[in-house]
Amino acid sequence: MAVIEVSDLRVSYGSKEAVSGLSFETDYGQIFIVLGPNGAGKSTTIETLEGFRSPSQGKVTILGLDPKKQQRELGKLIGVMLQGGGVNPRMTPSQALTLFAGYYDNPIDPAELERTLELEHVRKTPFRRLSGGEKQRLLLALAVIGRPKVVFLDEPTSGVDPAGRIAIRELIARLRAEGVAIILTTHELGEAEKLADKLLIISQGKKVAYGDLGEIKAQHSASQITFRSADEIDPKSFEEHLNVALKRPFGNELYVVEADGSPELIANLARYLADQGIGFSDLSTSSTSLEDIYLSITSKADA
Ligand SMILES: Nc1ncnc2c1ncn2[C@@H]1O[C@H](COP(=O)(O)OP(=O)(O)OP(=O)(O)O)[C@@H](O)[C@H]1O
């Protein structure tokens, strides 16, 4: 059984259905990232997993338990990082970490978390006086201090500076290495690409892509090889020799081959052009970024 199992989840607010039939699962030692435009239903989905909302249909289990009905049993097994909240504005990071550590049998040492998340210089500053990024780092520290088996992180790096982002990413990577299941939402696609093992992309409450990052990239990416040549190249002969189509999208010197730039194909292509006495330059390969894939599939889903 997977750590998180969701089947045909539907969640409504009155007559409005915010989540419309999502199914997915994720496991220990995986970073599972939920992406989608504003209002897509990400928070609603995550809040249902956390036990804060009830499904109107479908089934959700975390570690085999029902997050709504077995909230108490799950309490010490999951860590939740909420956007902006949950800490007394007068409390300092040091006090909050000590307080939260007291709830658990085997917490991480607060001083260690202050060091890892670079909070030492503000450990005596009241929460309300912390900067946005410092608040985020403290909320992350509080979510993980009890060594949870499952961690929910809602936009953990939003408003955090580049050095802070690296510290947060390193902590998340460490949790994964320790076998924690991590569920994360973000609008930072570069970050999602760096961190994700598995991805769920939703739009208007429905799944539009789901799977391992590599699988999604392979399914949706349009890798290409481009080069320039002042010589005429016969597309038929090119395709016969290399088994890939040659395009000249602008009718000028730029040639495009839509295929993965494997070393073998690149070598064959260069050999073919040389054998034909065709000069070429600027040979390069490129693959689509997660951002390109995301924008393409969510705009298609919206249409
Ligand atoms: N308490 C509520 N009552 C009514 N509608 C709600 C409520 N909470 C959310 N919604 C609606 O449900 C839909 C999904 O909202 P949700 O917050 O889950 O989206 P999201 O993907 O997390 O968006 P964002 O990226 O902006 O955080 C939206 O249309 C939102 O307006």
The ligand as a Gaussian input file, in Angstrom:
#p B3LYP/6-31G(d) Opt

LIG

0 1
 N      -14.074000      28.117000       1.108000
 C      -14.400000      28.197000      -0.184000
 N      -15.664000      28.465000      -0.582000
 C      -15.987000      28.522000      -1.883000
 N      -15.129000      28.326000      -2.902000
 C      -13.864000      28.062000      -2.564000
 C      -13.422000      27.987000      -1.203000
 N      -12.093000      27.714000      -1.196000
 C      -11.721000      27.629000      -2.488000
 N      -12.774000      27.832000      -3.312000
 C      -12.753000      27.786000      -4.788000
 O      -12.352000      26.488000      -5.198000
 C      -11.473000      26.563000      -6.306000
 C      -10.156000      25.874000      -5.979000
 O       -9.480000      26.637000      -5.004000
 P       -8.063000      26.229000      -4.407000
 O       -7.748000      27.181000      -3.306000
 O       -8.083000      24.783000      -4.072000
 O       -7.111000      26.482000      -5.667000
 P       -5.508000      26.485000      -5.736000
 O       -5.164000      25.612000      -6.896000
 O       -4.917000      26.150000      -4.437000
 O       -5.215000      27.997000      -6.123000
 P       -3.943000      28.975000      -5.783000
 O       -2.844000      28.592000      -6.720000
 O       -4.498000      30.318000      -6.141000
 O       -3.610000      28.823000      -4.345000
 C      -11.328000      28.033000      -6.650000
 O      -12.231000      28.346000      -7.686000
 C      -11.725000      28.748000      -5.365000
 O      -12.297000      30.003000      -5.646000

